[in-house]
């Protein structure tokens, strides 16, 4: 009987680790362009509180052999924009900084930062950041610690909680191994 409870406790303790994994939302070949498209589901990277109403969701996309970090963000229902070349800084747990640059000018719109019903009536931004091979290699090995996103009129930043620190690492694994992810 003691052995049964030990196994149950072991499974119970490990279930949060295994239940927090990314899923593949899209895995197809585009009929017209013949581009291979693999994308993970959206997941919250950072949710601020009352003092910092900044919210950012991410997914990783692989288009042929190019990797992209797609983001959706909302910041206290403000109308905002991100310049072409605008920065998204990722601080890693070893305190090194990765700088990603926005691929186009974007301005917020109603519902653009939402990943579901919540936030669909508020101002938000959706944009993408190209991830080159060397940065991809680093992000596959070292978890995140903090993020900072630059808008045209300033920036917002946040420290990540435990389960968010390895989110990009898990997303990259998912798009590299789409058939092993359920």
C-alpha atoms as one frame of an Amber mdcrd trajectory, in Angstrom:
protein
   0.000   0.000   0.000   2.885   2.360   0.829   4.366   1.724  -2.633   1.043
   2.715  -4.255   0.997   6.057  -2.432   4.640   6.702  -3.312   3.911   6.192
  -7.018   0.795   8.358  -6.835   2.734  11.149  -5.096   5.540  10.890  -7.685
   3.086  11.189 -10.591   1.259  14.044  -8.886   4.489  15.987  -8.375   5.670
  15.502 -11.975   2.351  16.205 -13.712   2.834  20.012 -13.833   6.155  19.481
 -15.615   4.659  17.255 -18.293   1.384  19.124 -18.636   3.103  22.394 -19.522
   4.150  21.758 -23.066   3.498  23.536 -26.292   1.215  22.158 -28.924   1.429
  22.489 -32.685  -1.400  24.707 -33.952  -0.522  24.483 -37.641   1.575  22.074
 -39.696   0.976  22.339 -43.423   2.375  23.087 -46.857   0.781  26.171 -48.377
  -1.019  25.180 -51.586   0.003  28.281 -53.521   3.509  29.119 -52.301   4.576
  25.581 -51.327   5.938  27.075 -48.092   6.163  24.701 -45.136   4.352  26.342
 -42.181   4.678  25.021 -38.625   3.361  27.106 -35.707   2.898  26.505 -32.001
  -0.143  27.597 -30.033  -0.153  31.033 -28.414   0.908  31.095 -24.782   1.334
  33.856 -22.216   4.950  34.865 -21.794   4.239  37.718 -19.380   1.193  39.082
 -17.598   1.697  42.169 -15.484  -0.406  43.137 -12.519  -2.265  46.273 -11.487
   0.927  48.343 -11.396   2.081  47.064 -14.804  -0.883  46.210 -17.096   1.415
  44.893 -19.842   0.553  41.497 -21.354   2.513  39.564 -23.983   1.767  36.235
 -25.668   4.143  34.397 -27.983   4.379  31.519 -30.385   7.199  30.260 -32.576
   6.668  29.840 -36.304   8.875  27.977 -38.744   8.411  28.973 -42.389  10.547
  26.628 -44.477  13.863  27.008 -42.632  13.231  30.481 -41.109  12.229  30.793
 -37.451  10.051  33.624 -36.172   8.972  34.673 -32.708   5.445  36.014 -33.124
   4.082  38.219 -30.358   0.750  39.687 -29.390   0.803  42.411 -26.783  -1.583
  44.684 -24.923  -0.523  47.560 -22.684  -3.321  49.134 -20.629  -5.537  49.564
 -23.728  -3.200  52.274 -25.114  -2.855  53.056 -28.801   0.803  52.275 -29.490
   3.164  51.415 -32.307   6.450  49.607 -32.830   8.876  50.955 -35.418  10.411
  48.786 -38.110  13.603  47.595 -36.444  12.071  48.161 -32.983  13.745  46.075
 -30.283  12.529  43.070 -28.320  15.202  42.297 -25.718  15.446  38.915 -24.047
  17.588  38.623 -20.920  18.730  35.062 -20.331  19.328  33.386 -16.984  23.101
  33.850 -17.512  22.420  37.654 -17.820  23.341  37.823 -21.528  20.998  39.857
 -23.735  19.515  38.823 -27.071  18.212  41.620 -29.286  15.515  40.861 -31.846
  14.302  43.488 -34.325  10.751  44.036 -35.533  10.341  43.230 -39.223   7.807
  45.995 -40.034   6.122  49.084 -38.596   2.956  48.133 -36.684   0.286  50.150
 -34.925  -2.198  48.799 -32.432  -5.758  47.972 -33.365  -8.825  46.641 -31.570
  -8.391  42.940 -30.796  -4.933  42.610 -32.386  -3.257  41.675 -29.092  -5.853
  39.087 -28.080  -5.371  35.339 -28.350  -8.962  34.588 -27.426 -12.055  36.386
 -26.220 -10.290  38.149 -23.345  -8.816  41.359 -24.685 -10.647  41.164 -28.004
 -12.193  44.588 -27.369  -8.931  46.287 -26.416  -6.016  47.861 -28.244  -3.144
  45.509 -29.022  -0.324  44.716 -31.420   0.685  41.586 -33.316   4.110  41.411
 -34.930   7.027  39.050 -35.641  10.761  38.923 -34.981  13.146  36.887 -37.160
  15.299  34.455 -35.205  18.639  33.711 -36.893  20.407  30.356 -36.463  22.910
  31.488 -33.830  20.219  33.096 -31.651  18.014  30.039 -32.099  20.864  27.864
 -30.854  21.289  30.020 -27.760  17.552  30.075 -26.998  17.436  26.276 -27.289
  19.883  25.998 -24.385  19.436  28.928 -22.017  16.074  29.911 -20.442  14.795
  33.492 -20.294  14.827  35.700 -17.216  13.382  39.079 -18.292  11.938  40.732
 -21.387  11.776  44.311 -22.651   9.707  45.470 -25.632  10.283  48.892 -27.173
   7.359  50.930 -28.496   7.683  54.181 -30.436   7.102  56.154 -27.211   9.092
  54.091 -24.695   9.331  50.515 -23.465   7.828  48.021 -21.053   9.605  45.182
 -19.330   8.874  42.314 -17.032  10.541  39.544 -15.081   9.324  36.090 -16.040
   7.856  33.526 -13.682   9.197  29.972 -13.485   7.102  28.229 -16.125   7.502
  31.056 -18.658  11.320  31.015 -18.553  11.576  27.960 -20.835   8.628  28.786
 -23.104  10.648  29.779 -26.201  12.971  26.803 -25.689   9.949  24.460 -25.682
   8.376  26.228 -28.682  11.524  25.805 -30.773  11.641  22.115 -29.853   7.966
  21.782 -30.857   8.405  23.272 -34.354  11.580  21.233 -34.889   9.799  18.004
 -33.836   6.140  18.544 -34.819   5.348  14.852 -35.115   6.517  14.090 -31.569
   4.280  16.830 -30.083   0.636  15.955 -29.522
